[in-house]
Amino acid sequence: MQQPATSGVVLGDVAMAERKSFLLRIDPMLLEKVQRWANDDLRSLNGQIEFLLRRALRESGRERGRDQEAPAADASGASTDTLRENP
């Protein structure tokens, strides 16, 4: 079975995070707009997409540190930190 492509780089004593490659289907006009935004911010297209995804995760409260575990799931498989009782 073929594994997804990943890469990790070590610069001196600092290890950079591994990257996982995947195919993204995207509307060409949206891609062009994100590319222009990346150019304005002096980022690569990939860097801009990662930046936007990280910001969206942080703003939605879904970002967790690497050392933090994901919330436990109940018997139904739903995350227990998102379960709320209906009034």
C-alpha positions in Angstrom: 0.0 0.0 0.0 1.4 3.4 -1.0 1.8 6.0 1.8 0.9 9.7 1.3 3.9 11.9 0.5 5.3 13.7 3.6 8.4 15.6 4.2 10.3 16.7 7.3 13.3 19.0 7.3 15.9 19.5 10.1 17.7 22.9 10.1 20.4 22.9 12.7 18.7 21.8 15.9 15.3 22.9 14.8 13.0 20.3 13.2 10.3 21.7 10.9 6.9 20.0 11.0 6.2 17.3 8.5 3.9 18.2 5.6 1.4 15.9 4.0 0.5 16.3 0.4 -3.1 16.1 -0.9 -5.1 17.1 -3.9 -7.3 20.2 -3.6 -10.1 20.9 -6.1 -10.9 24.6 -6.0 -12.7 27.1 -8.1 -10.2 28.8 -10.4 -11.4 32.3 -9.5 -11.1 31.6 -5.8 -7.6 30.2 -6.4 -6.6 33.3 -8.3 -7.9 35.6 -5.5 -6.0 33.6 -2.8 -2.9 33.7 -4.9 -3.1 37.5 -5.2 -3.6 37.7 -1.4 -0.6 35.5 -0.8 1.5 37.7 -3.1 0.4 40.8 -1.2 1.4 39.2 2.1 4.7 37.9 0.6 3.6 34.2 1.2 3.5 31.2 -1.0 0.1 30.0 -2.0 0.5 27.0 0.2 1.6 29.2 3.1 -1.4 31.4 2.6 -3.8 28.5 2.6 -2.2 27.1 5.8 -2.4 30.6 7.4 -6.1 31.0 6.6 -6.9 27.5 7.8 -5.1 28.0 11.1 -6.8 31.4 11.6 -10.2 29.8 10.9 -9.5 27.0 13.4 -8.4 29.5 16.1 -11.4 31.7 15.6 -13.8 28.8 15.8 -12.1 27.5 18.9 -11.1 24.2 17.2 -7.3 24.7 17.3 -5.5 22.6 19.8 -1.8 22.4 20.6 0.3 19.4 19.5 0.6 18.2 23.1 -3.1 18.4 23.9 -5.3 15.4 23.3 -8.5 15.5 21.3 -11.6 15.5 23.5 -13.0 12.1 24.4 -15.9 10.7 22.4 -19.0 9.3 24.0 -20.6 5.9 22.9 -22.2 7.5 19.9 -18.8 8.8 18.7 -19.7 12.4 19.3 -17.1 14.6 20.9 -18.0 15.2 24.6 -16.7 18.8 24.5 -19.3 19.7 21.9 -22.4 18.0 23.5 -24.9 20.4 24.9 -28.3 19.7 26.5 -31.3 21.2 24.7 -33.3 23.5 26.9 
